[in-house]
């Protein structure tokens, strides 16, 4: 498809035959090509430099079922793994420790590999004489913003980490580098985003450059970083030490976050997509700012679709929780606990928020031309030892429009890292914390509720800051489910101790001989969270033992 034009981010570099009009290169991974060929002062096409840059892209977060075929959000209160004894199940029940493996979200080595490659590119690419000076500037910006992104992935897991600057360490160098403070890391990332923005392509880009970083991508990273930095885990009444937060609360940090998000809104380039489902399966949604592009596939369906449908094999790995289902509320915008909501516990899936139907597959939902049976003993929940839903729900989000199909087919399935809805939610949260629920906060949230077709979608006037905060958090949960936000949100808000350490629930649905259904909410998993230490990951053991200057996070 035209989307992938001249850039193919996700094809393994080792499988490419590398050639150009200047030289012939052997069919070897780019790491095995000598530096004189990667940073070639005679290659005006930048053939191998492009491959090197694309390899940096390949290290960016992949999303979806990236943790041993589970979603990261299956370690939050939004879902549990359908399979027992998985790594993500261990994460949800307190299993992280200093020896935790890479498939348990230990991205330390990957992120520092990305930082190193980015720095090597920034240091050496200057000698490559690209014909188009603008293109050369863009590539510099891409490497710079990716380096900032890798640092951010480290900081939100561990707090302050060693900043390496523009140096590339060798075996002869002293690599026992101490951790920088959280403040130093945030300032570094924000400054790198600002510098990169001035070098990147303006938005929107043409078809051939979809999937590359743009100015708005760097701005979105900056806005997210500042939002987290202003949040309670780093900027609360008791934010911790200088390695994991600021030493005192400062409300102006919320203003920095709000201003950064507002800057993207003022571009006038991005807007909310009118069809929520299509954001994730279209080749170019009007609200996608930056995504990790993938070839057309039906990978999400195979991993997460309901099992036991003969025409379409699927594993059913993800079981959304009753907590997430209940969060969606009703089509009239009211919570299901509101006496005026018209919620009927005997018909719990009628007249719900439209985003519920785009996110969750439930008993009776049409899928592959079949009404799903997730009642006990139904084909999608037969019992026994086979992998199946633990909650009577399956994931719907990210999947193609297969309600009336008989089998899965390939479709666009890019992992969206930044989209405009998040920008609006980031702005609303930060502005509400700084200035209260002003007209701009109302406007951002009302627009999201309008896209969801809530009737009425307008919020009640005169809300307090606390009431608006609750609404913003609810909208964030519904909009961004399974996009790797909820897991981090409950940590940055410092509410993980309330969310975990109790049972998560599913629905037990019993069908009697007459065909009537009885619905009962039942516990499915007891989660564990040690607030004394688990807001931050432990520094990996091998880093502690190999670097005498590396300070471990508190409690580990």
C-alpha positions in Angstrom: 0.0 0.0 0.0 1.1 3.6 -0.5 1.3 4.1 3.2 4.6 2.3 3.4 6.1 4.0 0.3 9.8 4.4 0.9 9.9 3.5 4.5 9.5 0.0 5.9 10.0 0.2 9.6 9.2 -3.3 10.7 10.9 -5.5 8.2 13.9 -7.1 9.9 17.0 -5.2 8.8 18.9 -8.5 8.5 16.7 -9.6 5.7 17.3 -6.6 3.4 19.6 -6.7 0.3 21.4 -3.4 0.6 22.4 -1.6 -2.5 22.8 1.8 -4.1 24.0 3.5 -7.2 27.3 4.2 -5.5 28.3 0.8 -4.0 27.3 -2.8 -3.8 26.7 -4.1 -0.3 26.6 -7.7 0.9 23.3 -9.1 2.3 24.3 -8.7 6.0 22.7 -6.9 9.0 23.4 -3.3 9.2 25.5 -3.8 12.4 27.9 -5.9 10.4 28.5 -3.3 7.7 31.6 -1.3 8.5 31.1 2.3 9.7 32.8 3.5 6.5 29.8 2.2 4.6 27.0 3.2 7.1 28.4 6.8 7.4 29.5 7.0 3.8 30.6 10.5 2.6 30.0 9.4 -1.0 26.4 8.2 -0.6 24.1 11.0 -1.5 21.1 8.7 -0.9 22.0 7.8 2.6 21.2 4.1 1.9 22.7 2.5 5.0 22.2 5.5 7.2 18.5 5.1 6.5 18.6 1.5 7.4 20.3 2.4 10.7 17.7 5.0 11.4 14.9 2.5 10.7 16.5 0.1 13.1 16.2 2.7 15.8 12.5 2.9 15.0 12.2 -0.9 15.5 13.2 -0.5 19.2 10.2 1.8 19.9 7.3 0.3 22.0 5.2 -2.2 20.1 2.1 -2.3 22.2 -0.8 -4.8 21.8 0.1 -8.3 23.2 3.8 -7.4 23.7 4.3 -9.1 27.1 4.3 -12.9 26.4 1.2 -12.4 24.3 -0.6 -10.3 27.0 -1.4 -6.6 27.1 0.3 -4.4 29.7 -3.2 -3.3 30.8 -3.9 -6.9 31.8 -1.7 -6.1 34.8 -4.1 -3.2 35.7 -7.7 -3.3 36.8 -8.9 -3.2 33.2 -8.3 -6.8 32.4 -6.7 -10.0 33.5 -4.9 -12.7 31.3 -7.2 -15.5 30.2 -4.3 -17.9 30.8 -3.2 -18.6 34.4 0.4 -18.2 35.6 1.5 -15.7 32.9 4.1 -13.0 33.5 1.5 -10.4 33.4 -0.6 -12.3 36.0 2.5 -12.2 38.2 2.9 -8.5 37.7 -0.7 -7.9 38.8 -0.2 -10.0 41.9 3.0 -8.5 43.1 5.5 -10.7 41.3 8.0 -8.0 40.1 11.4 -8.3 41.8 15.0 -7.2 41.2 15.5 -10.3 39.0 12.5 -9.7 36.8 13.0 -10.6 33.1 12.6 -8.6 30.0 9.2 -10.1 29.2 7.9 -8.6 32.5 8.2 -5.0 31.1 11.9 -4.7 32.0 12.8 -2.4 29.1 16.1 -1.2 30.5 18.4 -2.9 28.0 16.2 -2.1 25.0 15.9 1.5 25.9 19.6 2.0 26.5 20.3 0.2 23.2 18.0 2.7 21.5 19.7 5.6 23.2 23.1 4.3 22.1 22.0 3.8 18.5 20.4 7.3 18.4 23.6 8.9 19.7 25.7 7.0 17.2 23.5 8.2 14.5 23.5 11.9 15.7 27.3 11.7 16.0 28.1 10.2 12.6 25.3 11.1 10.2 26.8 14.6 9.6 29.2 13.2 7.0 26.5 11.6 4.8 25.8 14.1 2.0 22.1 13.7 1.4 20.9 15.6 -1.7 18.0 17.2 0.1 19.2 19.3 3.1 15.7 19.3 4.6 15.6 15.5 4.6 19.0 15.5 6.4 17.6 17.8 9.0 14.5 15.6 9.4 16.6 12.5 10.0 18.6 14.3 12.7 15.3 15.3 14.4 14.0 11.8 14.2 17.0 10.3 15.9 16.9 13.0 18.6 13.2 12.6 19.5 13.6 8.8 19.6 16.5 9.2 22.1 14.2 11.4 24.2 11.5 8.7 23.9 13.8 5.9 25.1 14.8 8.1 28.1 11.1 8.6 28.9 10.4 4.9 28.8 13.1 4.5 31.4 12.1 7.4 33.6 8.4 6.5 34.0 9.5 3.0 35.1 12.5 3.8 37.3 12.6 7.6 38.0 15.9 9.3 37.5 18.4 7.3 35.4 21.9 7.9 34.1 22.0 10.5 31.3 24.7 9.7 28.8 24.5 13.0 26.8 26.2 12.8 23.4 28.9 10.4 24.4 29.1 6.8 23.2 30.8 4.6 25.8 33.4 2.0 24.9 35.0 -0.8 26.9 37.8 1.6 27.8 35.4 4.1 29.4 34.2 4.3 32.9 30.6 3.1 32.7 29.9 3.2 36.5 27.7 6.2 36.0 25.4 7.4 38.8 21.7 8.1 38.3 20.7 11.7 37.5 17.8 13.2 39.5 14.3 13.0 38.2 14.3 16.8 37.6 17.4 16.6 35.5 16.0 13.7 33.4 12.7 15.6 32.8 14.5 18.8 31.8 16.8 16.8 29.5 13.8 15.0 27.8 11.8 18.3 27.4 14.8 20.1 26.0 15.5 17.3 23.5 11.9 17.4 22.3 12.1 21.2 21.8 15.4 20.9 19.8 14.0 17.9 17.8 10.8 19.8 17.0 12.7 22.5 15.1 14.3 19.8 12.9 11.3 17.6 12.2 8.8 17.6 9.4 5.8 19.9 9.9 2.3 18.3 10.1 0.6 16.8 8.3 3.1 14.7 6.3 2.6 13.2 2.9 1.7 9.6 2.3 5.3 8.5 1.9 6.3 9.7 5.3 3.5 8.3 7.4 5.1 6.6 10.4 7.9 9.0 10.8 8.2 11.4 13.6 6.9 14.9 13.0 6.9 18.2 14.9 3.6 17.3 16.6 5.0 13.9 17.6 7.8 15.6 19.5 5.3 18.1 21.0 3.1 15.2 22.1 5.9 13.4 23.9 6.8 16.7 25.7 3.2 17.2 26.8 2.9 13.6 28.1 6.2 13.9 30.0 5.2 17.2 31.6 1.8 15.7 32.6 3.4 12.8 34.4 6.0 15.1 36.0 3.2 17.2 37.4 1.3 14.2 38.8 1.1 13.1 42.4 3.7 10.3 42.1 6.3 13.0 41.4 4.7 16.2 42.5 2.4 15.4 45.3 2.3 16.1 49.1 4.9 13.4 49.6 6.6 12.9 46.2 9.6 11.0 47.4 13.3 11.7 47.0 15.1 13.6 44.2 15.6 10.4 42.2 11.9 9.7 41.9 10.3 13.1 42.1 10.5 16.7 42.9 11.3 17.7 46.5 8.2 20.0 46.8 4.8 20.4 45.2 4.6 23.1 42.6 1.2 23.8 40.9 3.0 25.6 38.0 4.1 22.2 36.8 0.5 21.6 35.8 0.6 24.9 33.8 3.6 23.7 31.9 1.8 20.5 31.0 -1.4 22.3 30.0 0.6 24.8 27.8 2.4 22.0 26.1 -0.8 20.2 25.2 -2.5 23.5 24.2 0.3 24.1 21.7 -0.6 21.0 19.8 -4.3 21.9 19.9 -3.4 25.3 18.4 -1.8 23.7 15.4 -5.2 23.1 14.0 -4.0 20.0 12.2 -5.4 17.2 14.2 -9.0 16.5 15.2 -11.2 13.8 16.7 -12.0 11.0 14.3 -15.8 10.8 13.8 -15.7 6.9 14.1 -14.0 5.7 17.2 -13.5 2.1 16.0 -11.9 3.2 12.8 -9.1 5.1 14.5 -7.2 1.9 15.1 -7.9 0.1 11.7 -7.6 3.0 9.2 -4.4 3.7 7.2 -4.4 7.3 8.4 -6.8 8.6 11.0 -7.2 12.3 11.4 -6.3 12.0 15.1 -3.2 9.8 14.8 -0.1 11.9 15.6 2.5 9.2 15.8 2.1 5.4 15.4 4.5 2.5 15.1 3.5 1.3 11.7 2.8 -2.4 10.9 2.1 -4.3 7.7 -1.6 -5.2 7.3 -2.4 -8.2 9.5 -5.0 -9.7 11.8 -2.6 -10.3 14.7 -4.9 -8.7 17.4 -7.8 -10.9 16.3 -5.7 -14.1 16.4 -4.5 -13.3 19.9 -7.6 -11.9 21.5 -10.7 -13.0 19.5 -13.1 -15.4 21.1 -12.0 -19.1 20.7 -14.1 -22.0 19.4 -15.4 -20.3 16.3 -14.6 -22.9 13.6 -14.1 -20.5 10.7 -11.6 -18.2 12.5 -9.0 -19.5 14.9 -8.3 -17.2 17.9 -6.6 -17.6 21.3 -8.8 -15.3 23.5 -5.9 -14.2 25.6 -7.4 -11.1 27.1 -10.3 -11.0 29.7 -11.6 -7.4 30.4 -12.8 -7.0 33.9 -16.2 -6.1 35.2 -14.6 -2.9 36.6 -13.8 -1.8 33.1 -17.2 -2.8 31.8 -18.9 -0.8 34.6 -16.8 2.2 33.9 -18.4 2.8 30.5 -21.8 3.9 31.9 -24.9 4.5 29.8 -25.6 6.2 26.5 -27.2 9.0 28.5 -23.8 9.8 30.0 -24.7 8.6 33.5 -22.9 6.0 35.5 -24.7 2.7 35.9 -25.0 3.4 39.7 -26.9 6.6 39.0 -30.7 6.0 39.8 -31.5 8.1 36.6 -29.3 6.0 34.3 -31.9 3.4 33.4 -29.4 0.6 33.9 -31.0 -2.8 34.1 -28.9 -5.5 35.8 -31.0 -8.2 34.0 -30.0 -6.7 30.6 -26.7 -5.2 31.5 -25.4 -4.5 28.0 -28.3 -2.5 26.6 -28.1 1.2 26.0 -24.5 1.5 27.0 -21.9 4.2 26.1 -21.0 3.6 22.4 -17.3 3.1 23.4 -18.3 0.0 25.3 -19.4 -1.7 22.1 -16.2 -0.7 20.4 -14.0 -2.0 23.2 -15.7 -5.1 24.7 -17.1 -8.3 23.3 -19.9 -9.6 25.6 -22.5 -12.3 25.8 -24.9 -11.9 22.9 -22.6 -9.6 20.9 -22.5 -10.3 17.2 -19.1 -11.5 16.1 -18.2 -13.4 12.9 -21.9 -13.7 12.1 -22.5 -15.5 15.4 -24.0 -14.2 18.7 -21.3 -14.9 21.3 -22.0 -17.3 24.1 -20.0 -16.3 27.1 -22.4 -17.8 29.6 -21.1 -20.7 31.6 -21.0 -23.6 29.2 -21.4 -21.5 26.1 -19.1 -22.1 23.2 -16.9 -19.1 24.0 -16.7 -20.1 27.7 -17.0 -23.9 27.8 -15.1 -24.5 31.0 -12.3 -27.0 31.3 -8.6 -26.3 30.9 -8.6 -24.6 27.5 -7.8 -20.9 27.3 -11.0 -18.9 27.5 -12.3 -15.8 29.2 -12.1 -15.6 32.9 -14.6 -12.8 33.1 -17.2 -13.5 30.4 -15.8 -10.7 28.2 -13.3 -10.6 25.4 -11.4 -7.7 23.8 -13.1 -5.9 20.9 -10.9 -2.8 20.5 -8.3 -2.7 17.7 -10.1 -5.4 15.7 -11.6 -5.0 12.3 -15.3 -4.9 11.5 -15.9 -8.6 11.6 -19.4 -8.6 13.1 -20.9 -10.0 9.9 -17.9 -11.7 8.4 -17.1 -15.4 8.7 -13.3 -15.2 9.0 -10.6 -12.7 9.8 -8.8 -10.8 7.1 -5.8 -8.4 7.1 -6.3 -4.7 7.9 -4.3 -1.8 9.1 -3.2 -2.3 12.7 -0.7 0.3 13.6 0.1 0.7 17.3 -0.8 4.3 18.1 1.7 5.9 20.5 0.2 9.5 20.4 -3.3 10.5 19.3 -5.3 13.7 19.5 -7.7 12.4 22.1 -4.9 11.9 24.6 -3.7 15.5 23.9 -7.2 16.8 24.8 -7.4 14.6 27.9 -3.9 15.7 29.0 -4.8 19.3 28.5 -8.1 19.0 30.4 -6.4 17.2 33.4 -3.5 19.7 33.6 -5.6 22.8 33.1 -8.2 21.6 35.7 -5.4 21.0 38.3 -3.9 24.4 37.6 -6.9 26.7 37.0 -9.9 24.7 37.8 -12.7 23.6 35.4 -12.7 26.6 33.0 -14.4 26.8 29.6 -11.4 25.3 27.9 -11.6 22.2 30.1 -15.3 21.9 29.5 -14.7 22.2 25.7 -12.1 19.5 25.6 -14.1 17.0 27.6 -17.4 17.8 25.9 -15.9 17.3 22.5 -14.8 13.8 23.5 -18.2 12.9 24.9 -19.9 14.3 21.8 -17.8 12.0 19.6 -19.1 9.1 21.8 -22.7 10.1 21.0 -23.6 10.5 24.6 -27.0 12.2 24.9 -26.7 14.6 26.5 -23.0 15.0 26.0 -22.6 18.4 27.7 -21.4 18.3 31.2 -23.4 20.1 33.9 -22.2 23.7 34.5 -20.6 24.8 37.7 -18.6 21.6 38.4 -16.0 21.7 41.2 -12.4 20.9 40.5 -12.8 17.6 42.3 -15.9 16.7 40.4 -14.2 17.5 37.1 -11.1 15.5 38.0 -13.3 12.4 38.5 -15.0 12.9 35.1 -11.7 13.4 33.3 -10.3 10.3 34.8 -13.4 8.3 33.8 -13.2 9.6 30.3 -9.5 8.8 30.1 -10.2 5.2 31.1 -12.9 4.7 28.6 -11.1 6.4 25.7 -7.6 5.0 26.2 -8.4 1.4 27.3 -5.7 -1.1 26.3 -3.4 1.7 24.8 -0.9 1.4 27.7 -2.3 4.3 29.7 -4.4 2.8 32.6 -1.5 0.8 34.0 0.6 4.0 34.3 -2.3 6.4 35.2 -3.1 4.6 38.4 0.5 4.9 39.4 1.1 8.5 38.5 -2.1 9.5 40.3 -0.8 7.4 43.2 -4.0 5.5 43.6 -2.6 2.0 42.8 -2.9 1.1 46.5 -6.7 1.7 46.3 -7.1 0.0 42.9 -5.0 -3.1 43.7 -5.0 -5.1 47.0 -8.6 -6.3 46.4 -10.6 -8.5 44.1 -11.1 -7.8 40.4 -14.4 -9.2 39.0 -16.1 -10.8 36.1 -19.6 -11.8 35.3 -21.0 -15.3 35.9 -23.8 -15.8 33.4 -26.1 -18.9 34.0 -28.5 -20.0 31.3 -31.4 -22.2 32.6 -33.4 -24.8 30.7 -35.9 -22.2 29.5 -33.1 -20.1 28.0 -33.2 -17.3 30.6 -30.0 -15.7 31.8 -29.0 -14.8 35.3 -26.1 -12.4 35.8 -23.9 -12.4 38.9 -20.7 -10.4 39.5 -18.0 -12.7 40.9 -14.4 -12.3 41.9 -11.8 -13.6 39.5 -8.4 -12.4 40.8 -7.0 -10.8 43.9 -4.4 -8.2 43.0 -1.4 -7.1 45.1 0.5 -3.8 45.3 3.0 -2.8 47.9 2.8 1.0 48.1 6.1 1.2 50.0 8.1 0.2 46.9 6.0 -0.7 43.8 5.3 2.7 42.4 8.7 2.3 40.7 10.4 -0.7 39.3 13.5 -2.1 40.9 16.7 -1.2 39.1 17.7 -4.6 37.5 20.0 -6.7 39.6 22.8 -6.9 37.0 22.9 -3.1 36.9 23.3 -2.8 40.6 26.1 -5.4 40.9 28.0 -4.1 37.9 27.9 -0.4 38.9 28.8 0.6 42.4 27.4 4.1 41.8 23.9 2.8 40.9 21.5 3.5 43.7 18.5 1.1 44.0 15.0 2.5 44.3 13.4 2.6 47.8 12.2 -0.7 49.2 14.0 -2.9 46.8 
